[in-house]
Amino acid sequence: QVQLVESGGGLVQAGGSLRLSCAASGSIFRSSTVGWYRQVPGKQREPVATITSGGSTNYAESVKGRFTISRDNAKNTMYLQMNSLNAEDTCIYYCRLNLDLVRARWGQGTQVTVSS
């Protein structure tokens, strides 16, 4: 059974940085595509960045050049380094692991608040 636990969220000033972490259980992590998504109340959850088991990455246009997704398969952990944060980055961030083509496991979410 796969479980995901996010950490690293908090309050930061505009222009600052945060690093989010997501620790995963289970042997499926190494062979799975994983990613970070974010959601604010009243809006749909949207992808921020994804990374495949082979290290191929994709980013939302709004975070390109500012955010970096990475993974450490030896530690079953994924990361999101967030730089040059602005108020529009304020939301709950969730990590996601693909179980198959139609199912995924989500973490509980971690709040990121950027003061302006």
N, C-alpha and C positions, 0 to 999 in steps of 0.2 A: 504494500500500500504506500503510495507516494504522498509525502507531506512536504509543504513548502512554508518557510518562515522568513518573512522580511524583517529588516532592521535598517537603521541608519537615517530615518526621516527626522525632521525637526524644523525649527525656525531658523531662517537665514536671511541676511540682508540682500537686497538686490545687488547683483554682480558677484555674489559669493558662490561657494561650491559646497556640494554634499556628495557623499558616496553611499549608495544603497547596496545592501547585500541581501541575498536570498539563499538560504541553506536548504538543500533538498535531501530527502531520504530516498533510498532505493537505488538499485543498480541501473534503472532505466535512464537516469540522468545523462550518462555519458553519451548515449546514442540518440538523444532527443533534442529537437529544436526547443529553445527556451526564449523567453522574452519578458520585457517590461511593458506594462500598459498603465494608463492613468484615467481617472474619472473624477469629475466634479458633480455635485448634486444637480439633477435635472438634465444632465447630458449623458451621451453614450460613452461607454468605455472605449478608448481608442489606443491603438498600438503606438508605442514610443520607439522601441528598438527590439530587434530579434537577432538571435545568433544560432546558427546550426551547429550540429555536432562537429562539423569540419571547420568551423570558425568563420563562415560567411555571414556578414552582417547586413542589416537593413535598418534605416532610420526614418522617422517621420521628418518631413521637410522642416518643421518648426524647431527641431533640435539638432539638425545637422551642423557639425562644426562645434557644437557645445557639449553634447553628451557622447559618452563612449560606453558601449556594452562589452563585457568580457565574461569569460568563464574559466573556472579552475576545476577540471574534471577530477583531479586527485582529491579535491576537497568537497566535491558535489555542491559547488557554490557558484552563483552568478552575481555579477556586479553591474551597477550603473553609476558611472562617474558623471556628475552633473556640474558643469561650469557655467559661468556667466548667467546665473539664474535671474529670471525676471518674474514679475507678478503673475504672468500667464502660466507659469509652471506650477502654481499653487494648486494642489489636488491630492488625492490619494493615489499612491502608486502600488500596483500589484505585479507580482511575478507570476509567470505562467509557464507550464511545462506541457508539451503535447504528448498525450498518451497514444493517440492514433489520429486518423484523418478527421474524426468528428468529435473527439473528447479531449479534455484538458483538465489539468489540476491547477487550482489557483491558491495563492497565498492569502493571508488575512488582510493584507494591505498595510501601508505605512504612510502617514501624513507628511506631506512636504508643504511648508508655508513660507512664502517669500514676501518679505515686507518691502513696501515701496516708499 
